[in-house]
Amino acid sequence: MPTSLVDPGVLCKVQTFGGVDVMINNAGTMPLAFLADHVDAATAWSRCIDINIKGTLNGMIAVHDQMYSQGRGHIVNLSSIYGNGPVAGAAVYGATNAAVNTMSEAFRVETQGTIKVTIVKPTGVPGTGLGSGVINPAAVVGILGQNMAEYGAVFAALGEGRTDEVDLDPESIGYAVLDPQHVVDQILHAIDQPWGVSVGDITIRATGDRYIL
């Protein structure tokens, strides 16, 4: 394959490792805000669109030709439960994740038999720091609904170091704070499947995380 058609970053990895088996598109921002917050949120929303949608698309494009030339590959796109349906407070963020879901499924159909595509949809994962991008904290109501007050109490306790051990124990059915490692574990599970087996869609939850989607 002519090197001019290969993304420079991909070319470097091909020269070093002999190919690109897996591409994980993980970058994202989460500027939750109501449409009424548009003055404060407009810049962050534009950046969210650039990173969440265009970044994922560019990642898929970057490895497309190389994976086809080597006859196989696997793309893992990080999305969110926010992409499952529209909720107040997440018009833009939810739309970017819905776009990732749609692009991923379309790409899967186009590349069946050559490139596997997995969509990973975590609920809230505080340890990623994604919540630092929230513009209006009240906008999380869309994903929590009737559990908003309970959620607030759990995270207030967490911030004060007095969280119930049940909330932090992944062996407990009440586990409330999903750790990034659990997301990584499921991504590795999808990657570790035989080439002929594709895990198309994974939703990862803490069983007691209070999210309603």
C-alpha positions as CSV (number, residue, x, y, z in Angstrom):
1,M,0.0,0.0,0.0
2,P,1.5,3.4,-0.9
3,T,2.7,5.1,2.3
4,S,1.1,8.4,1.1
5,L,-2.3,6.9,1.9
6,V,-1.5,6.0,5.4
7,D,-1.9,8.4,8.4
8,P,1.6,9.4,9.6
9,G,0.8,8.2,13.2
10,V,-0.5,4.9,11.9
11,L,2.5,4.5,9.6
12,C,4.8,4.9,12.6
13,K,3.0,2.1,14.4
14,V,3.0,-0.1,11.3
15,Q,6.7,0.4,10.9
16,T,7.3,-0.4,14.6
17,F,4.8,-3.2,15.2
18,G,4.0,-4.5,11.7
19,G,0.4,-3.5,11.7
20,V,-2.5,-2.0,13.6
21,D,-4.9,-4.6,15.1
22,V,-6.9,-2.3,17.4
23,M,-7.9,1.3,17.5
24,I,-9.6,2.7,20.6
25,N,-11.3,6.1,20.2
26,N,-11.6,7.3,23.8
27,A,-11.3,11.1,23.8
28,G,-14.3,13.0,24.9
29,T,-15.7,16.0,26.8
30,M,-19.0,16.3,28.7
31,P,-20.2,19.9,28.8
32,L,-23.7,19.2,30.3
33,A,-25.9,22.3,30.2
34,F,-29.4,23.3,29.4
35,L,-30.0,25.1,26.2
36,A,-30.8,28.2,28.4
37,D,-27.1,28.1,29.3
38,H,-26.0,28.7,25.8
39,V,-24.1,31.9,26.5
40,D,-21.8,30.0,29.0
41,A,-21.8,26.7,27.1
42,A,-21.5,27.6,23.4
43,T,-17.7,27.3,23.2
44,A,-17.6,24.1,25.2
45,W,-20.4,22.6,23.0
46,S,-18.4,23.4,19.9
47,R,-15.3,21.7,21.3
48,C,-17.4,18.7,22.4
49,I,-18.7,18.3,18.8
50,D,-15.1,18.6,17.5
51,I,-13.7,16.0,19.9
52,N,-16.6,13.5,20.4
53,I,-17.8,13.3,16.8
54,K,-15.0,14.5,14.6
55,G,-12.3,13.0,16.8
56,T,-14.0,9.5,16.6
57,L,-14.5,9.9,12.8
58,N,-10.9,10.9,12.3
59,G,-9.7,7.9,14.4
60,M,-11.7,5.5,12.3
61,I,-10.5,7.0,9.0
62,A,-6.9,7.0,10.2
63,V,-6.8,3.2,10.5
64,H,-9.3,2.2,7.8
65,D,-6.9,1.8,4.9
66,Q,-4.3,0.0,6.9
67,M,-6.8,-2.5,8.5
68,Y,-8.1,-3.2,5.0
69,S,-4.7,-3.7,3.6
70,Q,-3.8,-6.2,6.3
71,G,-7.2,-8.0,6.0
72,R,-8.5,-7.4,9.5
73,G,-8.8,-5.0,12.4
74,H,-10.9,-3.9,15.4
75,I,-12.2,-0.4,16.2
76,V,-13.5,0.3,19.7
77,N,-15.5,3.5,20.1
78,L,-16.3,5.0,23.5
79,S,-19.8,6.4,23.7
80,S,-22.2,6.8,26.7
81,I,-25.6,5.9,27.9
82,Y,-26.4,9.5,27.1
83,G,-26.5,8.4,23.4
84,N,-29.4,6.1,24.1
85,G,-32.0,8.9,24.0
86,P,-32.7,12.6,24.5
87,V,-32.6,14.0,28.0
88,A,-32.8,17.5,29.4
89,G,-29.4,19.0,30.1
90,A,-27.5,16.9,27.5
91,A,-28.8,18.1,24.1
92,V,-25.3,18.5,22.7
93,Y,-23.4,15.8,24.7
94,G,-26.1,13.3,24.1
95,A,-26.3,14.1,20.4
96,T,-22.5,13.6,20.0
97,N,-22.8,10.1,21.6
98,A,-25.8,9.3,19.4
99,A,-23.6,10.3,16.4
100,V,-20.8,8.0,17.6
101,N,-23.3,5.1,17.9
102,T,-24.7,5.8,14.4
103,M,-21.3,6.2,12.8
104,S,-20.1,3.0,14.5
105,E,-23.0,0.9,13.3
106,A,-22.8,2.3,9.7
107,F,-19.0,1.6,9.7
108,R,-19.7,-2.0,11.0
109,V,-22.1,-2.6,8.1
110,E,-19.7,-1.2,5.6
111,T,-16.7,-3.3,6.9
112,Q,-18.3,-6.6,7.8
113,G,-15.9,-9.5,7.4
114,T,-12.8,-7.2,7.7
115,I,-13.1,-4.7,10.5
116,K,-14.9,-5.4,13.8
117,V,-16.5,-2.5,15.6
118,T,-17.4,-2.3,19.3
119,I,-19.4,0.5,20.9
120,V,-18.7,0.9,24.7
121,K,-21.3,2.8,26.7
122,P,-20.4,3.4,30.3
123,T,-22.6,5.2,32.8
124,G,-20.9,7.7,35.1
125,V,-17.2,7.0,35.8
126,P,-16.1,9.7,38.2
127,G,-12.4,8.6,38.1
128,T,-12.1,9.7,34.5
129,G,-12.5,13.3,35.4
130,L,-15.1,13.7,32.6
131,G,-17.4,15.4,35.1
132,S,-15.0,18.4,35.3
133,G,-16.4,19.6,31.9
134,V,-20.0,20.0,33.2
135,I,-21.2,23.6,32.7
136,N,-24.3,23.5,34.9
137,P,-24.3,20.8,37.6
138,A,-28.2,20.9,37.6
139,A,-28.1,19.5,34.1
140,V,-27.3,16.0,35.4
141,V,-31.0,15.7,36.3
142,G,-31.9,14.4,32.9
143,I,-29.8,11.2,33.4
144,L,-30.8,10.8,37.1
145,G,-34.5,11.8,37.2
146,Q,-36.2,10.8,40.4
147,N,-32.8,9.6,41.8
148,M,-31.2,13.1,41.7
149,A,-31.4,13.7,45.4
150,E,-30.1,10.3,46.3
151,Y,-27.2,10.7,43.8
152,G,-26.3,14.0,45.3
153,A,-26.1,12.5,48.8
154,V,-23.8,9.7,47.6
155,F,-21.4,12.1,45.9
156,A,-21.5,14.6,48.7
157,A,-20.5,11.8,51.1
158,L,-17.8,10.7,48.7
159,G,-16.3,14.2,48.6
160,E,-16.3,14.3,52.4
161,G,-14.7,10.9,52.8
162,R,-17.6,9.4,54.6
163,T,-19.1,7.2,51.8
164,D,-20.7,4.0,52.8
165,E,-18.3,1.1,52.1
166,V,-21.2,-0.6,50.2
167,D,-21.2,2.2,47.6
168,L,-17.5,1.7,46.9
169,D,-17.2,-2.1,47.0
170,P,-17.5,-3.7,43.5
171,E,-18.4,-7.0,45.2
172,S,-21.5,-5.3,46.6
173,I,-24.8,-5.2,44.8
174,G,-25.1,-1.6,45.9
175,Y,-21.8,-0.5,44.2
176,A,-22.4,3.1,43.1
177,V,-19.2,4.5,41.7
178,L,-17.9,2.7,38.6
179,D,-14.1,2.7,38.5
180,P,-12.3,3.2,35.1
181,Q,-10.7,-0.2,35.5
182,H,-14.1,-1.9,35.1
183,V,-14.5,-0.1,31.7
184,V,-11.0,-1.2,30.7
185,D,-11.8,-4.8,31.7
186,Q,-14.8,-4.9,29.3
187,I,-12.9,-3.3,26.5
188,L,-10.2,-6.0,26.9
189,H,-13.0,-8.6,27.0
190,A,-14.2,-7.4,23.6
191,I,-10.7,-7.2,22.1
192,D,-9.8,-10.7,23.4
193,Q,-12.6,-12.4,21.4
194,P,-11.5,-14.6,18.5
195,W,-11.3,-12.6,15.2
196,G,-14.5,-14.3,14.1
197,V,-16.5,-13.1,17.1
198,S,-17.4,-9.5,17.5
199,V,-18.9,-7.9,20.6
200,G,-20.9,-5.1,19.0
201,D,-22.2,-3.1,22.0
202,I,-21.4,-3.1,25.7
203,T,-23.1,-1.0,28.4
204,I,-21.2,-0.9,31.7
205,R,-22.9,0.1,34.9
206,A,-22.3,0.1,38.6
207,T,-25.4,-1.7,39.8
208,G,-26.2,1.1,42.3
209,D,-25.3,4.1,40.2
210,R,-28.8,5.6,40.1
211,Y,-28.7,6.5,36.3
212,I,-32.0,5.9,34.7
213,L,-31.1,5.4,31.0
